[in-house]
Amino acid sequence: MSFWNILIPILTLIVGLVLGFLGGVFYLRSQMTKMQNNPDMLAKMAKQMGYNMNKQQLQKAQQMMKNQNQNAKPRR
């Protein structure tokens, strides 16, 4: 067995995990941004988790998400 036969699969696994993680983070952030602007999407997610939210609770959740998004922006 050659050194390269061991190294290449390990490197491929590491690169795949890193790219998959970054892709998942990007997808999740885009979905969270969509939920901030679409109360129906937020209500659907809450219902899937077993919560029934009224309009006031949905508005409060959207406001919390917007505030959290503003506080999480990178600082330079």
Protein Blocks (a to p, Z undefined) as FASTA:
>chain_A
ZZklmmmmmmmmmmmmmmmmmmmmmmmmmmmmmmmmmmklmmmmmmmnopacdfklmmmm
mmmmmmmmmmmpccZZ
